[in-house]
Amino acid sequence: MTPKTSLTEAVQHFLNALTASPPSTPNLLKTFTTNPRPLIHEHGLQQLAPFLGRTFTGSEGVTRYFEILAQYLSIEKMGFESEDAWVVDEESMTVSLRGSARFVWKETGQAWDETFFYRLGLARDEGEGKVAVCEYRIWADTGAAYLARIGRLEDVLAGDSLGKEQGQKDVLGGGLNVYGSCG
């Protein structure tokens, strides 16, 4: 079993490369395994944004994911919860954590703040012997990304619903409050 410190150090190296200004794809690639082949999957419908709902594999896939992301989004003020809040599973070699950032859809200039969730699978790279990221899964606000892409996010944030112009009732209940409470 790989010790917790090896897992958290590998994740910290990845997060440091991701939050560098500007992030460098070659530096990000250094945080991923080469064998086993790494994969990235950002959950969501492929129709909403070009980086969603697709699995990017191998070094080429990892490179392509970050190229597509950089083509469409700029990311500001990215940060992550403290390491003591991470869920580290030594047996399955995974680390789960939350982060937040401000995203801007480059073409429309529309921006939103969001909290997202990462699950990082780690492995000992057979070629280099170091612990590195082999699986990077992202859950984020795909609705905000889509609305920003089509230039409608600001309308929704201002209280206009998506169907209002067609005489439909406000399907969002008066705003974009998609985060509920269990209480």
Secondary structure in CASP SS format (residue, H / E / C, confidence):
PFRMAT SS
TARGET T0000
AUTHOR 0000-0000-0000
METHOD secondary structure of the structure
MODEL  1
M C 1.00
T C 1.00
P C 1.00
K H 1.00
T H 1.00
S H 1.00
L H 1.00
T H 1.00
E H 1.00
A H 1.00
V H 1.00
Q H 1.00
H H 1.00
F H 1.00
L H 1.00
N H 1.00
A H 1.00
L H 1.00
T C 1.00
A C 1.00
S C 1.00
P C 1.00
P C 1.00
S C 1.00
T H 1.00
P H 1.00
N H 1.00
L H 1.00
L H 1.00
K C 1.00
T C 1.00
F E 1.00
T C 1.00
T C 1.00
N C 1.00
P C 1.00
R C 1.00
P C 1.00
L E 1.00
I E 1.00
H E 1.00
E E 1.00
H C 1.00
G C 1.00
L C 1.00
Q C 1.00
Q C 1.00
L C 1.00
A C 1.00
P C 1.00
F C 1.00
L C 1.00
G C 1.00
R C 1.00
T E 1.00
F E 1.00
T E 1.00
G H 1.00
S H 1.00
E H 1.00
G H 1.00
V H 1.00
T H 1.00
R H 1.00
Y H 1.00
F H 1.00
E H 1.00
I H 1.00
L H 1.00
A H 1.00
Q H 1.00
Y H 1.00
L E 1.00
S E 1.00
I E 1.00
E E 1.00
K E 1.00
M E 1.00
G E 1.00
F E 1.00
E C 1.00
S C 1.00
E H 1.00
D H 1.00
A H 1.00
W C 1.00
V E 1.00
V E 1.00
D E 1.00
E C 1.00
E C 1.00
S C 1.00
M C 1.00
T E 1.00
V E 1.00
S E 1.00
L E 1.00
R E 1.00
G E 1.00
S E 1.00
A E 1.00
R E 1.00
F E 1.00
V E 1.00
W E 1.00
K C 1.00
E C 1.00
T C 1.00
G C 1.00
Q C 1.00
A E 1.00
W E 1.00
D E 1.00
E E 1.00
T E 1.00
F E 1.00
F E 1.00
Y E 1.00
R E 1.00
L E 1.00
G E 1.00
L E 1.00
A E 1.00
R E 1.00
D C 1.00
E C 1.00
G C 1.00
E C 1.00
G C 1.00
K C 1.00
V E 1.00
A E 1.00
V E 1.00
C E 1.00
E E 1.00
Y E 1.00
R E 1.00
I E 1.00
W E 1.00
A C 1.00
D C 1.00
T H 1.00
G H 1.00
A H 1.00
A H 1.00
Y H 1.00
L H 1.00
A H 1.00
R H 1.00
I C 1.00
G C 1.00
R C 1.00
L H 1.00
E H 1.00
D H 1.00
V H 1.00
L H 1.00
A C 1.00
G C 1.00
D C 1.00
S C 1.00
L C 1.00
G C 1.00
K H 1.00
E H 1.00
Q H 1.00
G C 1.00
Q C 1.00
K C 1.00
D C 1.00
V C 1.00
L C 1.00
G C 1.00
G C 1.00
G C 1.00
L C 1.00
N C 1.00
V C 1.00
Y C 1.00
G C 1.00
S C 1.00
C C 1.00
G C 1.00
END
